[in-house]
Each structure stands twice: as C-alpha cells, then as structure tokens.
C-alpha cells in the first residue's frame, strides 16, 4: 500500500490509517491495474485479512482516471495523493506495452 515506494509516513500504508496504491497484477497472460484502499470501517483495521480493499481499474485512460477521481476526489479520500495516483496509473498502463519484435530477413541485402 505504498504509492511511491518511499519510506515516508505520507506514502506508507502501514504508518498511515488510509492506504492508497495503484499497482499491476498479472494472472496468466492477463494484466490488470489494481487500486488498493483501506476499508471504510475503523474496526477492520484490526483484521489484517480485511484491512485493505482492492478494485480493478479500467485500462481506457479516460475511464480509469475517472475511477480514481471518483474514489479519491469525490470520496474525499487522500486528496493529497490524487495527482501522484494519476501519474502512477499512467506509468503502470505504459508498462503493459510490449516491444514489437522486428524480424530481419537474411536473404534481402539492403
């Protein structure tokens, strides 16, 4: 639950009461973008298994960013990390792109 991967109380999900993280998960060949948040009920913070909630984000940029806006901005949840969460979404989305394999012909001499 650490958005930036830095050892800071601002970004840490362990030190702070509210977790916010955007990450990727690979299941077989399928890659998904995951938004991790804390559970709304305070009593769940004592239960490690149900402390954090994960939700999938759309890969279409417009819809995915709208989902982050809805959770963070409209839900008044860690608004200080909104721009960082959007930037991380863009980085995770870019990491899914694969390089195209260029096959060069040995017969053609150019």
VEXLUMTI-146193 format. One record per atom (N, C-alpha, C): residue number from 1; residue in one letter; atom name; x negated, y, z negated. Coordinates in steps of 0.1 Angstrom, whole numbers, plus 2048, in hexadecimal, padded with zeros to 3 digits. Example, Ala and Ser with C-alpha at 12.3 -4.5 7.8 and 13.67 -1.06 7.14 Angstrom:
2
+-----+----+----+-----+-----+-----+
:   i : aa : at :  px :  py :  pz :
+-----+----+----+-----+-----+-----+
:   1 :  a :  N : 77C : 7C7 : 7B2 :
:   1 :  a : CA : 785 : 7D3 : 7B2 :
:   1 :  a :  C : 77C : 7DF : 7B2 :
:   2 :  s :  N : 780 : 7EA : 7B9 :
:   2 :  s : CA : 777 : 7F5 : 7B9 :
:   2 :  s :  C : 77F : 800 : 7B1 :
+-----+----+----+-----+-----+-----+
This chain:
110
+-----+----+----+-----+-----+-----+
:   i : aa : at :  px :  py :  pz :
+-----+----+----+-----+-----+-----+
:   1 :  x :  N : 7F8 : 7F4 : 800 :
:   1 :  x : CA : 800 : 800 : 800 :
:   1 :  x :  C : 7F8 : 80C : 800 :
:   2 :  x :  N : 7EC : 80C : 806 :
:   2 :  x : CA : 7E3 : 818 : 806 :
:   2 :  x :  C : 7E3 : 81D : 815 :
:   3 :  x :  N : 7E9 : 829 : 817 :
:   3 :  x : CA : 7EB : 82E : 824 :
:   3 :  x :  C : 7DE : 831 : 82B :
:   4 :  x :  N : 7D4 : 837 : 824 :
:   4 :  x : CA : 7C8 : 83B : 82B :
:   4 :  x :  C : 7BC : 831 : 829 :
:   5 :  x :  N : 7BE : 828 : 81F :
:   5 :  x : CA : 7B3 : 81F : 81C :
:   5 :  x :  C : 7A8 : 826 : 814 :
:   6 :  x :  N : 7AB : 831 : 80D :
:   6 :  x : CA : 7A2 : 838 : 805 :
:   6 :  x :  C : 7A5 : 836 : 7F6 :
:   7 :  x :  N : 79B : 835 : 7EE :
:   7 :  x : CA : 79C : 834 : 7E0 :
:   7 :  x :  C : 7A0 : 841 : 7D9 :
:   8 :  x :  N : 7AD : 844 : 7DA :
:   8 :  x : CA : 7B2 : 851 : 7D5 :
:   8 :  x :  C : 7C0 : 84E : 7D0 :
:   9 :  x :  N : 7C4 : 855 : 7C5 :
:   9 :  x : CA : 7D1 : 853 : 7BF :
:   9 :  x :  C : 7DC : 858 : 7C8 :
:  10 :  x :  N : 7D9 : 861 : 7D1 :
:  10 :  x : CA : 7E3 : 866 : 7DA :
:  10 :  x :  C : 7E8 : 85C : 7E4 :
:  11 :  x :  N : 7DE : 853 : 7E9 :
:  11 :  x : CA : 7E1 : 84A : 7F3 :
:  11 :  x :  C : 7E4 : 83C : 7EE :
:  12 :  x :  N : 7DF : 839 : 7E2 :
:  12 :  x : CA : 7E0 : 82C : 7DC :
:  12 :  x :  C : 7EF : 828 : 7D8 :
:  13 :  x :  N : 7F3 : 81C : 7DC :
:  13 :  x : CA : 800 : 817 : 7D8 :
:  13 :  x :  C : 800 : 811 : 7CA :
:  14 :  x :  N : 7F4 : 80E : 7C5 :
:  14 :  x : CA : 7F3 : 808 : 7B7 :
:  14 :  x :  C : 7F3 : 813 : 7AD :
:  15 :  x :  N : 7EC : 81E : 7AF :
:  15 :  x : CA : 7EB : 829 : 7A5 :
:  15 :  x :  C : 7F7 : 831 : 7A5 :
:  16 :  x :  N : 7FE : 833 : 7B1 :
:  16 :  x : CA : 809 : 83C : 7B1 :
:  16 :  x :  C : 816 : 833 : 7B0 :
:  17 :  x :  N : 821 : 839 : 7AC :
:  17 :  x : CA : 82D : 832 : 7AA :
:  17 :  x :  C : 834 : 82E : 7B7 :
:  18 :  x :  N : 831 : 837 : 7C2 :
:  18 :  x : CA : 838 : 835 : 7CF :
:  18 :  x :  C : 82E : 831 : 7D9 :
:  19 :  x :  N : 830 : 825 : 7DF :
:  19 :  x : CA : 827 : 820 : 7EA :
:  19 :  x :  C : 82C : 825 : 7F7 :
:  20 :  x :  N : 822 : 828 : 800 :
:  20 :  x : CA : 826 : 82B : 80E :
:  20 :  x :  C : 81A : 826 : 817 :
:  21 :  x :  N : 81D : 81E : 820 :
:  21 :  x : CA : 813 : 818 : 829 :
:  21 :  x :  C : 819 : 814 : 836 :
:  22 :  x :  N : 811 : 817 : 841 :
:  22 :  x : CA : 815 : 812 : 84E :
:  22 :  x :  C : 80A : 809 : 852 :
:  23 :  x :  N : 80E : 7FC : 856 :
:  23 :  x : CA : 804 : 7F2 : 85A :
:  23 :  x :  C : 809 : 7E9 : 865 :
:  24 :  x :  N : 800 : 7E1 : 869 :
:  24 :  x : CA : 805 : 7D7 : 874 :
:  24 :  x :  C : 805 : 7C9 : 86E :
:  25 :  x :  N : 80D : 7C1 : 874 :
:  25 :  x : CA : 80E : 7B3 : 870 :
:  25 :  x :  C : 80F : 7AA : 87D :
:  26 :  x :  N : 807 : 7A0 : 87E :
:  26 :  x : CA : 807 : 797 : 889 :
:  26 :  x :  C : 80D : 78A : 886 :
:  27 :  x :  N : 817 : 786 : 88C :
:  27 :  x : CA : 81D : 778 : 88A :
:  27 :  x :  C : 81C : 771 : 898 :
:  28 :  x :  N : 813 : 768 : 899 :
:  28 :  x : CA : 811 : 762 : 8A6 :
:  28 :  x :  C : 80C : 76C : 8B0 :
:  29 :  x :  N : 813 : 76D : 8BB :
:  29 :  x : CA : 80F : 777 : 8C5 :
:  29 :  x :  C : 816 : 785 : 8C3 :
:  30 :  x :  N : 820 : 785 : 8BA :
:  30 :  x : CA : 828 : 791 : 8B8 :
:  30 :  x :  C : 821 : 79A : 8AE :
:  31 :  x :  N : 820 : 7A7 : 8B2 :
:  31 :  x : CA : 81A : 7B1 : 8A8 :
:  31 :  x :  C : 825 : 7BB : 8A5 :
:  32 :  x :  N : 826 : 7BD : 898 :
:  32 :  x : CA : 830 : 7C7 : 893 :
:  32 :  x :  C : 82A : 7D1 : 88A :
:  33 :  x :  N : 831 : 7DD : 88A :
:  33 :  x : CA : 82D : 7E8 : 881 :
:  33 :  x :  C : 835 : 7E8 : 875 :
:  34 :  x :  N : 82F : 7E8 : 869 :
:  34 :  x : CA : 836 : 7E7 : 85C :
:  34 :  x :  C : 835 : 7F4 : 854 :
:  35 :  x :  N : 840 : 7F8 : 84E :
:  35 :  x : CA : 840 : 803 : 845 :
:  35 :  x :  C : 843 : 7FD : 837 :
:  36 :  x :  N : 839 : 800 : 82E :
:  36 :  x : CA : 83A : 7FB : 820 :
:  36 :  x :  C : 83E : 806 : 817 :
:  37 :  x :  N : 848 : 804 : 80F :
:  37 :  x : CA : 84C : 80E : 805 :
:  37 :  x :  C : 84F : 807 : 7F7 :
:  38 :  x :  N : 851 : 80F : 7ED :
:  38 :  x : CA : 854 : 80A : 7E0 :
:  38 :  x :  C : 863 : 807 : 7DF :
:  39 :  x :  N : 867 : 7FF : 7D6 :
:  39 :  x : CA : 875 : 7FC : 7D4 :
:  39 :  x :  C : 87B : 808 : 7CD :
:  40 :  x :  N : 888 : 80B : 7D0 :
:  40 :  x : CA : 88E : 817 : 7CA :
:  40 :  x :  C : 891 : 816 : 7BB :
:  41 :  x :  N : 893 : 80A : 7B6 :
:  41 :  x : CA : 896 : 808 : 7A8 :
:  41 :  x :  C : 889 : 807 : 7A0 :
:  42 :  x :  N : 888 : 80F : 795 :
:  42 :  x : CA : 87C : 810 : 78D :
:  42 :  x :  C : 879 : 802 : 786 :
:  43 :  x :  N : 883 : 7FA : 783 :
:  43 :  x : CA : 881 : 7EE : 77C :
:  43 :  x :  C : 87A : 7E4 : 785 :
:  44 :  x :  N : 87A : 7E5 : 792 :
:  44 :  x : CA : 873 : 7DC : 79B :
:  44 :  x :  C : 864 : 7DE : 79B :
:  45 :  x :  N : 85F : 7E9 : 795 :
:  45 :  x : CA : 851 : 7EC : 795 :
:  45 :  x :  C : 84A : 7E2 : 78C :
:  46 :  x :  N : 851 : 7DB : 783 :
:  46 :  x : CA : 84B : 7D2 : 77A :
:  46 :  x :  C : 84B : 7C4 : 780 :
:  47 :  x :  N : 851 : 7C2 : 78B :
:  47 :  x : CA : 852 : 7B5 : 792 :
:  47 :  x :  C : 849 : 7B5 : 79F :
:  48 :  x :  N : 83E : 7AF : 79F :
:  48 :  x : CA : 834 : 7B0 : 7AA :
:  48 :  x :  C : 83A : 7AB : 7B7 :
:  49 :  x :  N : 843 : 7A1 : 7B7 :
:  49 :  x : CA : 848 : 79C : 7C3 :
:  49 :  x :  C : 852 : 7A5 : 7CA :
:  50 :  x :  N : 859 : 7AD : 7C3 :
:  50 :  x : CA : 863 : 7B6 : 7C9 :
:  50 :  x :  C : 860 : 7C5 : 7C7 :
:  51 :  x :  N : 853 : 7C8 : 7C4 :
:  51 :  x : CA : 850 : 7D6 : 7C2 :
:  51 :  x :  C : 850 : 7DE : 7CF :
:  52 :  x :  N : 84B : 7D8 : 7DA :
:  52 :  x : CA : 84A : 7DF : 7E7 :
:  52 :  x :  C : 854 : 7D9 : 7F1 :
:  53 :  x :  N : 859 : 7E2 : 7F9 :
:  53 :  x : CA : 862 : 7DE : 804 :
:  53 :  x :  C : 85B : 7E0 : 811 :
:  54 :  x :  N : 85D : 7D7 : 81B :
:  54 :  x : CA : 857 : 7D9 : 828 :
:  54 :  x :  C : 862 : 7DA : 832 :
:  55 :  x :  N : 860 : 7E3 : 83B :
:  55 :  x : CA : 86A : 7E5 : 846 :
:  55 :  x :  C : 863 : 7E6 : 853 :
:  56 :  x :  N : 868 : 7E0 : 85D :
:  56 :  x : CA : 862 : 7E1 : 86B :
:  56 :  x :  C : 865 : 7EE : 871 :
:  57 :  x :  N : 85B : 7F3 : 879 :
:  57 :  x : CA : 85D : 800 : 880 :
:  57 :  x :  C : 85E : 7FD : 88F :
:  58 :  x :  N : 865 : 805 : 896 :
:  58 :  x : CA : 866 : 803 : 8A5 :
:  58 :  x :  C : 859 : 807 : 8AB :
:  59 :  x :  N : 856 : 800 : 8B6 :
:  59 :  x : CA : 849 : 804 : 8BD :
:  59 :  x :  C : 84B : 80F : 8C7 :
:  60 :  x :  N : 858 : 812 : 8CB :
:  60 :  x : CA : 85A : 81E : 8D3 :
:  60 :  x :  C : 858 : 82A : 8CA :
:  61 :  x :  N : 84E : 833 : 8CF :
:  61 :  x : CA : 849 : 83E : 8C6 :
:  61 :  x :  C : 854 : 847 : 8C1 :
:  62 :  x :  N : 85E : 84A : 8C9 :
:  62 :  x : CA : 868 : 854 : 8C5 :
:  62 :  x :  C : 870 : 84D : 8B9 :
:  63 :  x :  N : 874 : 841 : 8BB :
:  63 :  x : CA : 87C : 83A : 8B1 :
:  63 :  x :  C : 874 : 837 : 8A4 :
:  64 :  x :  N : 868 : 832 : 8A6 :
:  64 :  x : CA : 85F : 82F : 89A :
:  64 :  x :  C : 85D : 83B : 892 :
:  65 :  x :  N : 859 : 846 : 898 :
:  65 :  x : CA : 857 : 853 : 890 :
:  65 :  x :  C : 864 : 858 : 889 :
:  66 :  x :  N : 86F : 855 : 890 :
:  66 :  x : CA : 87C : 859 : 88A :
:  66 :  x :  C : 87F : 851 : 87E :
:  67 :  x :  N : 87B : 844 : 87E :
:  67 :  x : CA : 87D : 83B : 872 :
:  67 :  x :  C : 874 : 840 : 866 :
:  68 :  x :  N : 868 : 844 : 869 :
:  68 :  x : CA : 85F : 849 : 85F :
:  68 :  x :  C : 865 : 856 : 859 :
:  69 :  x :  N : 86A : 85F : 862 :
:  69 :  x : CA : 870 : 86B : 85E :
:  69 :  x :  C : 87C : 868 : 854 :
:  70 :  x :  N : 884 : 85F : 858 :
:  70 :  x : CA : 890 : 85C : 850 :
:  70 :  x :  C : 88D : 857 : 842 :
:  71 :  x :  N : 883 : 84E : 841 :
:  71 :  x : CA : 87F : 849 : 834 :
:  71 :  x :  C : 878 : 853 : 82C :
:  72 :  x :  N : 86E : 85A : 832 :
:  72 :  x : CA : 865 : 863 : 82A :
:  72 :  x :  C : 86C : 871 : 828 :
:  73 :  x :  N : 86F : 877 : 833 :
:  73 :  x : CA : 874 : 885 : 833 :
:  73 :  x :  C : 882 : 886 : 82E :
:  74 :  x :  N : 88B : 87F : 834 :
:  74 :  x : CA : 899 : 880 : 830 :
:  74 :  x :  C : 89C : 879 : 823 :
:  75 :  x :  N : 894 : 86F : 820 :
:  75 :  x : CA : 895 : 868 : 813 :
:  75 :  x :  C : 88E : 86F : 808 :
:  76 :  x :  N : 887 : 87A : 80A :
:  76 :  x : CA : 87E : 881 : 800 :
:  76 :  x :  C : 875 : 877 : 7F9 :
:  77 :  x :  N : 86E : 86F : 801 :
:  77 :  x : CA : 865 : 865 : 7FC :
:  77 :  x :  C : 857 : 867 : 801 :
:  78 :  x :  N : 84E : 86C : 7F9 :
:  78 :  x : CA : 840 : 86F : 7FC :
:  78 :  x :  C : 83F : 878 : 808 :
:  79 :  x :  N : 845 : 883 : 808 :
:  79 :  x : CA : 845 : 88C : 813 :
:  79 :  x :  C : 837 : 892 : 816 :
:  80 :  x :  N : 82E : 891 : 80C :
:  80 :  x : CA : 820 : 896 : 80D :
:  80 :  x :  C : 818 : 88D : 817 :
:  81 :  x :  N : 81D : 881 : 819 :
:  81 :  x : CA : 816 : 877 : 821 :
:  81 :  x :  C : 81C : 875 : 82F :
:  82 :  x :  N : 826 : 87E : 832 :
:  82 :  x : CA : 82E : 87C : 83F :
:  82 :  x :  C : 825 : 87D : 84B :
:  83 :  x :  N : 81D : 887 : 84C :
:  83 :  x : CA : 814 : 889 : 858 :
:  83 :  x :  C : 80A : 87E : 859 :
:  84 :  x :  N : 804 : 87A : 84E :
:  84 :  x : CA : 7FB : 86F : 84E :
:  84 :  x :  C : 801 : 862 : 852 :
:  85 :  x :  N : 80D : 85F : 84D :
:  85 :  x : CA : 814 : 853 : 851 :
:  85 :  x :  C : 817 : 853 : 860 :
:  86 :  x :  N : 81B : 85E : 866 :
:  86 :  x : CA : 81D : 85F : 874 :
:  86 :  x :  C : 810 : 85D : 87C :
:  87 :  x :  N : 805 : 862 : 877 :
:  87 :  x : CA : 7F8 : 860 : 87E :
:  87 :  x :  C : 7F4 : 852 : 87D :
:  88 :  x :  N : 7F6 : 84B : 872 :
:  88 :  x : CA : 7F3 : 83D : 871 :
:  88 :  x :  C : 7FC : 834 : 87A :
:  89 :  x :  N : 808 : 838 : 87B :
:  89 :  x : CA : 811 : 831 : 884 :
:  89 :  x :  C : 80C : 832 : 892 :
:  90 :  x :  N : 807 : 83D : 897 :
:  90 :  x : CA : 801 : 83F : 8A4 :
:  90 :  x :  C : 7F5 : 836 : 8A6 :
:  91 :  x :  N : 7ED : 836 : 89B :
:  91 :  x : CA : 7E0 : 82E : 89C :
:  91 :  x :  C : 7E3 : 81F : 89D :
:  92 :  x :  N : 7ED : 81A : 895 :
:  92 :  x : CA : 7F1 : 80C : 895 :
:  92 :  x :  C : 7F7 : 808 : 8A2 :
:  93 :  x :  N : 7FF : 811 : 8A7 :
:  93 :  x : CA : 805 : 80F : 8B5 :
:  93 :  x :  C : 7FA : 80E : 8C0 :
:  94 :  x :  N : 7F0 : 817 : 8BF :
:  94 :  x : CA : 7E6 : 817 : 8C9 :
:  94 :  x :  C : 7DD : 80A : 8C7 :
:  95 :  x :  N : 7DC : 805 : 8BB :
:  95 :  x : CA : 7D4 : 7F9 : 8B9 :
:  95 :  x :  C : 7DA : 7EC : 8C0 :
:  96 :  x :  N : 7E7 : 7ED : 8C3 :
:  96 :  x : CA : 7ED : 7E2 : 8CA :
:  96 :  x :  C : 7EA : 7E1 : 8D9 :
:  97 :  x :  N : 7E4 : 7EC : 8DF :
:  97 :  x : CA : 7E1 : 7EB : 8ED :
:  97 :  x :  C : 7D5 : 7E3 : 8EF :
:  98 :  x :  N : 7D6 : 7DB : 8F9 :
:  98 :  x : CA : 7CB : 7D1 : 8FD :
:  98 :  x :  C : 7C4 : 7D7 : 909 :
:  99 :  x :  N : 7B7 : 7D4 : 90A :
:  99 :  x : CA : 7AF : 7D8 : 916 :
:  99 :  x :  C : 7B3 : 7CF : 921 :
: 100 :  x :  N : 7B4 : 7D4 : 92D :
: 100 :  x : CA : 7B7 : 7CC : 939 :
: 100 :  x :  C : 7AA : 7C5 : 93D :
: 101 :  x :  N : 7AB : 7B8 : 940 :
: 101 :  x : CA : 79F : 7B1 : 944 :
: 101 :  x :  C : 79D : 7B3 : 953 :
: 102 :  x :  N : 792 : 7B8 : 957 :
: 102 :  x : CA : 78F : 7BB : 965 :
: 102 :  x :  C : 787 : 7AF : 96B :
: 103 :  x :  N : 78C : 7A8 : 975 :
: 103 :  x : CA : 785 : 79D : 97B :
: 103 :  x :  C : 77F : 7A2 : 987 :
: 104 :  x :  N : 771 : 7A1 : 988 :
: 104 :  x : CA : 76A : 7A5 : 993 :
: 104 :  x :  C : 767 : 799 : 99C :
: 105 :  x :  N : 76A : 79B : 9A9 :
: 105 :  x : CA : 767 : 790 : 9B3 :
: 105 :  x :  C : 758 : 78F : 9B6 :
: 106 :  x :  N : 752 : 783 : 9B6 :
: 106 :  x : CA : 744 : 782 : 9B9 :
: 106 :  x :  C : 742 : 781 : 9C8 :
: 107 :  x :  N : 74C : 77E : 9CF :
: 107 :  x : CA : 74B : 77E : 9DE :
: 107 :  x :  C : 74A : 78B : 9E4 :
: 108 :  x :  N : 753 : 795 : 9DF :
: 108 :  x : CA : 753 : 7A2 : 9E6 :
: 108 :  x :  C : 747 : 7AA : 9E1 :
: 109 :  x :  N : 73F : 7AE : 9EB :
: 109 :  x : CA : 733 : 7B6 : 9E8 :
: 109 :  x :  C : 736 : 7C4 : 9EB :
: 110 :  x :  N : 737 : 7CC : 9E0 :
: 110 :  x : CA : 73A : 7DA : 9E2 :
: 110 :  x :  C : 731 : 7E2 : 9D9 :
+-----+----+----+-----+-----+-----+
